[in-house]
Each structure stands twice: as C-alpha cells, then as structure tokens.
C-alpha cells in the first residue's frame, strides 16, 4: 500500500474495523516515511456473470431497482425493500464464490420477495421466469396456495 501523500511504500496498519454491515474492512494506516495517517477500505469482490457472458460487480442498488418495479403500488416500504436487498446480498455472498451467475441472484430474490408480498412475487417471477400464458400464472398460484394451506392460512377470496 503506497502512502497517498509521499508515495512511500512502507505503511503499517494502526486500526482495523468492519464497515458496511461487515461487507468491508476499514483500516487506518500510518506511513513509515512521512508519518501521516490515511484510511483504506477493503471489499470482498463479488462479480455477477450475465447471460451474455459479460461480468459486472454485484449491486444491491440494482436488486432494489428490479424489486421496486415488482412492488409498485403494493403496501411495501422502502425499509422492507432495503432489508430484502440485504438478505439477497447475504445469500449470494454466503455461497463463498467470487463469481455468481445472474440466474442465481434472481433465485435468491424470489424467496424473500414471496415472503414480503405474494403479488410482487408473481410479478417478478412472471418476468424472471418468462411466463408465456395464463397457465404459467395459474400453476404458480397453485403452488403458492399449496404452500400456504398446510400452515393453516385460509386463502382469501
């Protein structure tokens, strides 16, 4: 690590702390040559591999944009969306892989979104899974009902 003030190559870590909910490490360093202190941040890189083969860094903001569209007009708060995006990021980071397929990110969104709002889940799933007919919606709704009924939740009419 080079000192940003004198470009000296010898620095030592004075203090380390976690930042961004544990997704990064903030380090205070001191230059051995000029004695000045500066802060660095280390982030674990997580890259998303898209269908086209292109890669881009994982973005919690991009997850929020997609989920926000599905939740439009639904009784879902920004805090709910932020928590969902955090859960998705924790899920994909928990795989331990440096690269993750965009399909896996979508799959990580579906579970928490279904718990948050079933209508938003259906909207997102219809685009994500490329529903082509009413039968696709009907089969997904049948699955949702089947999962709900054993829990003693009556379907609403």
C-alpha positions as CSV (number, residue, x, y, z in Angstrom):
1,X,0.0,0.0,0.0
2,X,1.5,3.3,-1.1
3,X,1.1,6.5,1.0
4,X,-1.2,8.9,-0.8
5,X,0.9,11.8,0.5
6,X,4.5,10.9,-0.2
7,X,4.1,7.7,-2.2
8,X,6.2,5.8,0.4
9,X,5.8,2.0,0.1
10,X,6.2,1.3,3.8
11,X,2.9,1.6,5.8
12,X,1.6,-0.1,8.9
13,X,-2.0,-0.8,10.0
14,X,-2.9,1.2,13.1
15,X,-6.5,0.2,13.4
16,X,-9.0,-2.2,11.6
17,X,-12.8,-2.1,11.8
18,X,-15.6,-3.7,9.9
19,X,-17.8,-1.4,7.7
20,X,-20.9,-1.7,5.5
21,X,-22.6,-4.3,7.7
22,X,-19.5,-6.5,7.6
23,X,-19.0,-6.4,3.8
24,X,-15.9,-4.3,4.1
25,X,-12.9,-3.6,6.4
26,X,-11.8,-0.1,7.1
27,X,-8.1,0.3,8.0
28,X,-6.2,3.2,9.4
29,X,-2.7,3.2,8.2
30,X,0.4,5.2,9.0
31,X,3.3,5.9,6.6
32,X,6.7,5.0,7.9
33,X,8.4,7.7,5.8
34,X,6.2,10.8,6.4
35,X,4.3,9.7,9.4
36,X,0.9,10.8,8.1
37,X,-2.2,8.6,8.5
38,X,-4.8,7.6,5.9
39,X,-7.7,5.3,5.6
40,X,-8.2,2.4,3.2
41,X,-11.2,0.2,2.7
42,X,-11.1,-3.5,1.6
43,X,-14.2,-5.0,-0.1
44,X,-14.7,-8.6,-1.0
45,X,-15.3,-8.6,-4.7
46,X,-18.5,-10.3,-5.9
47,X,-18.9,-10.5,-9.7
48,X,-22.2,-11.3,-11.4
49,X,-21.9,-13.2,-14.7
50,X,-24.8,-12.2,-17.0
51,X,-26.4,-14.5,-19.7
52,X,-24.3,-12.8,-22.4
53,X,-21.1,-13.8,-20.5
54,X,-20.4,-10.2,-19.5
55,X,-19.5,-9.6,-15.9
56,X,-20.3,-6.7,-13.6
57,X,-19.9,-6.1,-9.8
58,X,-22.8,-7.2,-7.7
59,X,-25.0,-4.2,-6.9
60,X,-27.5,-4.1,-4.1
61,X,-28.9,-1.0,-5.8
62,X,-29.6,-3.0,-9.0
63,X,-31.5,-5.6,-6.9
64,X,-33.6,-2.8,-5.4
65,X,-34.5,-1.3,-8.8
66,X,-35.8,-4.7,-10.1
67,X,-37.7,-5.5,-6.9
68,X,-39.1,-1.9,-6.6
69,X,-40.7,-2.3,-10.0
70,X,-42.4,-5.6,-8.9
71,X,-43.6,-3.9,-5.7
72,X,-45.1,-0.8,-7.5
73,X,-48.5,0.0,-6.0
74,X,-48.1,-2.6,-3.3
75,X,-48.0,-1.9,0.5
76,X,-44.3,-2.4,0.7
77,X,-42.0,0.2,2.4
78,X,-38.5,1.3,1.3
79,X,-37.2,-0.3,4.5
80,X,-38.8,-3.6,3.5
81,X,-37.0,-3.3,0.2
82,X,-33.7,-2.5,1.8
83,X,-33.9,-5.5,4.1
84,X,-34.8,-7.7,1.1
85,X,-31.8,-6.5,-0.8
86,X,-29.6,-7.0,2.2
87,X,-30.9,-10.6,2.6
88,X,-30.2,-11.3,-1.1
89,X,-26.7,-9.9,-0.9
90,X,-26.0,-12.0,2.3
91,X,-27.4,-15.1,0.5
92,X,-25.2,-14.7,-2.6
93,X,-22.1,-13.8,-0.6
94,X,-22.7,-16.9,1.7
95,X,-22.0,-19.1,-1.3
96,X,-18.4,-18.1,-0.9
97,X,-17.9,-17.8,-4.7
98,X,-16.2,-14.8,-6.2
99,X,-18.4,-15.1,-9.3
100,X,-22.1,-15.8,-9.3
101,X,-24.5,-16.4,-12.2
102,X,-27.2,-13.8,-12.7
103,X,-29.8,-16.6,-12.6
104,X,-28.6,-17.4,-9.0
105,X,-29.1,-13.8,-8.0
106,X,-32.7,-14.0,-9.4
107,X,-33.3,-17.2,-7.5
108,X,-32.0,-15.5,-4.3
109,X,-34.6,-12.7,-4.8
110,X,-37.6,-15.0,-5.3
111,X,-37.7,-16.5,-1.8
112,X,-37.6,-13.3,0.3
113,X,-39.9,-11.5,-2.2
114,X,-42.5,-14.3,-1.8
115,X,-42.4,-13.8,2.0
116,X,-42.7,-10.0,1.6
117,X,-45.6,-9.8,-0.9
118,X,-47.1,-12.6,-3.0
119,X,-48.4,-10.2,-5.7
120,X,-45.0,-8.6,-6.2
121,X,-43.5,-12.1,-6.2
122,X,-45.8,-13.2,-9.0
123,X,-44.9,-10.0,-11.0
124,X,-41.2,-10.6,-10.6
125,X,-41.5,-14.3,-11.3
126,X,-43.5,-13.7,-14.4
127,X,-40.7,-11.6,-15.9
128,X,-37.8,-13.6,-14.4
129,X,-39.2,-17.0,-15.4
130,X,-40.6,-15.7,-18.7
131,X,-44.3,-16.7,-18.1
132,X,-45.9,-17.0,-21.5
133,X,-49.5,-17.9,-20.7
134,X,-52.2,-17.8,-18.1
135,X,-51.4,-21.4,-17.3
136,X,-48.0,-20.4,-16.1
137,X,-49.6,-17.9,-13.7
138,X,-52.2,-20.5,-12.6
139,X,-49.6,-23.1,-11.8
140,X,-47.5,-20.7,-9.8
141,X,-50.6,-19.5,-7.9
142,X,-51.5,-23.2,-7.2
143,X,-48.0,-23.7,-5.8
144,X,-48.4,-20.6,-3.6
145,X,-51.7,-21.9,-2.3
146,X,-50.4,-25.4,-1.7
147,X,-47.5,-23.9,0.4
148,X,-49.9,-21.7,2.4
149,X,-52.6,-24.1,3.2
150,X,-50.5,-26.5,5.4
151,X,-49.7,-23.5,7.6
152,X,-53.4,-23.1,8.4
153,X,-53.7,-19.9,6.4
154,X,-57.0,-19.7,4.6
155,X,-56.9,-18.5,1.0
156,X,-58.6,-15.1,0.7
157,X,-61.4,-14.6,-1.8
